[in-house]
Amino acid sequence: MTKPQSPSLRPEPDEPESLLEQMVKRLDASLRASGCTVTVKEPSDSTELLATFPQGRRPKQKRSKQPKVRVAVEWGYETHSVDLTADDWEAVQRGESVGAASTGWYEGSSFDIRWHFNSDSKRTLSVSYGEDGGDGYIGSLAGATVRMVP
């Protein structure tokens, strides 16, 4: 004959997880899958988690903003410009063909501007604009204003 268990020793039926508990479990699984070490900092209603990366898996630090090179030309009584990264500007200086894009405005409407460095020959610049590819500037790179910007 078996002895009946006291009510306090009976296993409780599993209670359904709250939405917060489900979200915490998903977050925990995602963080662990990315290589993080996850520790529950303080159990509370909000379940605060502390996520740290092992030394070899730390995300790369954002590099400080490097200065850019602004190239500007004039056409139609307006100055138009594009900012190039330092690497792209170095490629232009070496005579490599480099393309870039910017946006122009005319009477409240925007249009695309396409910049082509060294496409025809070294030290040349051609700039086209709009859907039909109108010519904004075709000539020497020396005819453009070039300056460093932060």
N, C-alpha and C positions, 0 to 999 in steps of 0.2 A: 504494500500500500504506500502510495506516495504522499508525502506531506505537502499540503498546499503552500504555495509561496506567499509570503506576506506582500501586501500591495506595494510596499516601497522597493521590493526587489524585482518586481516585474519590469521588463524592458518597456520603455515608453515607445509608442509608435512614432516613427520619424515624422517630425513636423515639416511642412513644406518650407523651403528656404524663402526668405524675403527677397525682394528685388535687389536690395542693397547687397545682401550676401551673395547673390548670383553674380552681380556686377564685380564685386571684390574678387570672387574666384576667377572670373574671366580675366580681370586685370592682372591678378597674380600669375596666372598661366602664361599670359602674353609677355609679361616682364621676365619671367623665368626662361621662356623660350628665346628671348633676345639676349640672354646671357647675364641678366641682372641677378644680384642676390637680393632677395626680398625678405624683409623683416617686419613683423607687425610691431609698430612702435608703441602704441598704447591702445589696448582694446577699448573700444567705446562704441557708441551708437554709430559714429562715422567711420570706425575702423581705419585709423591713420596708418599708412604704410610708409616705410622708408626703403627706397630702392637705391642700391649702389651697384656700380659696375666693378668687376674685378680689374686689377691694374692693366692687364693686357687687352681688355675689351672696352675700355673707356671710349666714349664718342670723341671724335677729333674736335679739338678746340676750334672755334670759329676764328678764322684769321682776321686780323684787324683790316679795316677797309683800306685797300690799296688805292693809291691815287689813280685816276683815269686820265686819258688824253682826250680832250674835246677838239674835234675837227669841225670847222664851220666854213660855209660858203654862202655867198649871196646870189639870189636871183629873184626877179620880180619884186624888187624893193624890200625884200625880206631876207633875214639871215636864218639859215637852217643849220643845225648841228647834230652830231652823233658823238656819243662817248664810247671810246674803245678801251678795253683792258690794256694793261701794260704789256701783256704777252702779245695781244693782237697788234699793238702799235710797233713792237719790236719786229714782228713778222712783216709789217708794211715797210719798215725801214730796211729790212733785208731784201726787199723786192718781191716778196711772196704775194700772191693774189689773196686778198682778204675781202669778204663781204660783210656788210652790217646793215642794220635797219633802224629807222627812227620814225617818229610820227610828226607830221606837220599840221598846221591849222590854217584855214582860210575862210573868212566870213562865218565863223562858228562851226565849220565842218572839218573833221579830221581827214587826213589822207596819209597813205604809206609813202615813206621815202626809202629808197634802196641805194646804198653806198657801195661802190666797187673800186677798191684800191688795187693798183697795178694790174688791172685786167687786160689792158691793151699792151702796155709796155711799162717798164719801171718808172716810178715816180709820177704816175698818172692817177687821176681821180675822175670817175664819172658818177653822177648822181641822177637817178631817175625818180619820178614820182607819179602817184595816181594809178588808177587801174589801167590806163592806156600806156603807161611807161613813158610819159613825157620827159624830155631832157631838161634837168634843172641846171646842171653844171657838167661840162666836159672840158678837161684841161689838165694842167700840171698840178701836182700836189702843192707846189710852191705858191699857187694862187689861193690856197686855203689858209685860214687862220688856225694855228695849232697851239694849244696851251694845256698845261696840266691843271686838273681840277681835283679837289679832295673827294 
